[in-house]
Amino acid sequence: MSDPQTYIYPGSFDPVTNGHLDIISRASRMCKQLIVAVGRNREKKTLFTVEERIAMLRESAARVADSAGRPGGGNIEVVSFTGLLADFARQCGASVIVKGLRAMSDFEYEFQMALLNKYLDERIETIFMMTNVQFTYLSSSAVKELALNGADISGLVPDGVQERIRFKVTSQRG
């Protein structure tokens, strides 16, 4: 049975950005439990492994206040999943999917996905959260591109993530 107090915030999070953390923080205050679900997609070329992304998210989410306002994000769980999001939501007992939106172009794609998830399981609701205006331009792809070209990414990602990106980019350059 699905629980209206369990939400899922899915994504690739490659890497987690301050925009993602903004959505995590706000969504975690709306529910009893927020599952941050890192998708395993073999087709997608990522900078970080799923395990590395989970570690970065757990470290970053630990700084977020939980739904009761206590620091530490006690109601946030970070896991990975494969397959259909609707199936994963059903397995977790979640009935709400959280999607962050930066622009209208995000909405078109996410609206289609929301309708597909609703088709697969009519109990699933999708809520769209507008990103904080300071993060409207921010994406994981943009962060990776900036880092690969030596630009300053401070303020775009959490400090610990910033160091991991720099290490990964330096390692790839050889």
C-alpha positions in Angstrom: 0.0 0.0 0.0 1.3 3.5 -0.9 1.9 6.0 1.8 1.1 9.7 1.1 3.8 10.6 3.5 6.6 8.9 1.5 7.9 10.9 -1.4 10.6 9.9 -4.0 12.9 12.4 -5.6 14.6 10.6 -8.5 17.5 11.6 -10.7 20.9 10.8 -11.9 22.6 13.4 -9.6 25.8 13.2 -11.6 26.9 15.2 -9.6 24.5 16.5 -7.0 24.2 20.3 -7.2 23.1 23.0 -4.8 19.9 23.1 -6.9 19.3 19.4 -6.1 19.9 20.1 -2.4 17.4 23.0 -2.5 14.7 20.6 -3.8 15.8 17.9 -1.3 15.6 20.4 1.6 12.2 21.8 0.7 10.6 18.4 -0.2 11.9 16.8 3.0 9.9 19.3 5.0 6.7 18.3 3.2 6.7 14.6 4.0 7.5 12.0 6.6 10.1 10.3 4.5 11.9 11.5 1.4 13.7 8.8 -0.7 16.3 10.3 -2.9 16.6 7.7 -5.7 19.7 7.5 -7.9 18.8 6.0 -11.2 21.0 3.3 -12.6 21.0 3.9 -16.4 23.5 1.8 -18.3 22.9 3.9 -21.5 23.9 7.2 -19.8 27.6 8.1 -19.6 28.2 9.4 -16.2 31.3 11.0 -14.5 30.6 9.2 -11.2 29.6 5.7 -10.4 26.2 5.1 -8.7 28.1 4.3 -5.5 30.0 7.6 -5.6 26.8 9.6 -6.4 25.0 7.9 -3.4 28.0 8.8 -1.1 28.0 12.4 -2.3 24.2 12.7 -1.8 24.3 11.1 1.7 27.1 13.4 2.8 25.3 16.5 1.3 21.8 15.5 2.6 23.2 15.1 6.1 23.5 18.9 6.2 19.8 19.4 5.3 17.2 19.9 8.1 14.6 17.1 8.4 10.8 17.6 8.3 10.8 18.5 12.0 13.5 21.2 11.4 16.3 19.2 13.0 19.6 19.3 11.3 20.9 16.1 9.7 18.1 15.2 7.3 16.8 12.4 9.5 13.9 11.7 7.2 16.0 11.5 4.0 17.1 8.1 2.6 19.4 7.8 -0.4 19.2 4.6 -2.5 19.6 3.5 -6.1 17.1 1.9 -8.4 16.8 0.3 -11.8 13.9 -0.1 -14.0 10.7 1.8 -14.0 10.2 4.6 -11.4 6.5 3.6 -11.0 7.6 0.1 -10.0 10.2 1.4 -7.6 7.7 3.7 -6.0 5.3 0.8 -5.5 8.1 -1.3 -3.9 8.9 1.6 -1.5 5.3 2.3 -0.7 5.6 5.8 -2.0 2.8 7.6 -3.7 4.4 11.0 -4.5 7.2 11.7 -7.0 9.0 15.0 -6.6 10.4 16.7 -9.7 12.4 19.9 -9.8 11.7 22.4 -12.6 14.1 25.1 -13.8 12.3 26.2 -17.0 9.3 25.5 -19.2 11.5 23.1 -21.3 11.9 20.9 -18.1 8.1 20.9 -17.7 7.3 19.5 -21.1 9.4 16.4 -20.5 8.5 16.0 -16.8 4.8 16.4 -17.6 5.0 13.5 -20.1 6.9 11.3 -17.5 4.3 12.2 -14.9 1.5 11.0 -17.2 3.3 7.8 -18.0 3.8 7.1 -14.3 0.1 7.8 -13.6 -0.7 5.4 -16.5 1.4 2.7 -14.9 0.0 3.3 -11.4 -3.0 5.6 -10.9 -2.1 6.0 -7.2 1.1 7.9 -8.0 1.0 11.7 -7.9 3.8 13.9 -9.2 4.5 17.2 -7.7 6.6 19.8 -9.5 8.7 22.1 -7.4 10.2 25.3 -9.0 13.8 25.6 -8.3 15.1 28.6 -6.3 15.7 31.4 -8.7 19.4 31.4 -8.0 19.6 27.9 -9.4 17.5 28.2 -12.6 20.6 28.0 -14.8 22.2 25.2 -12.9 22.4 21.6 -14.1 24.8 18.7 -13.5 25.8 18.8 -17.2 26.7 22.4 -16.9 28.7 21.8 -13.7 30.7 19.0 -15.5 31.3 21.1 -18.5 32.6 24.0 -16.4 34.8 21.7 -14.3 36.2 20.0 -17.4 37.2 23.4 -18.7 38.8 24.6 -15.5 36.1 27.0 -14.4 35.3 27.8 -10.8 32.3 25.7 -9.7 32.3 26.9 -6.1 28.8 27.9 -5.1 27.3 25.5 -7.6 27.9 22.2 -5.7 28.5 21.4 -2.0 32.2 21.8 -1.0 32.8 18.0 -0.6 31.3 17.4 -4.1 33.5 20.2 -5.6 36.6 18.4 -4.4 35.5 15.1 -5.8 34.7 16.7 -9.2 38.1 18.3 -9.3 39.8 15.0 -8.5 37.8 13.1 -11.0 38.4 15.7 -13.8 42.1 15.8 -13.0 42.3 11.9 -13.1 40.5 11.8 -16.4 42.9 14.3 -18.0 45.7 12.0 -17.0 
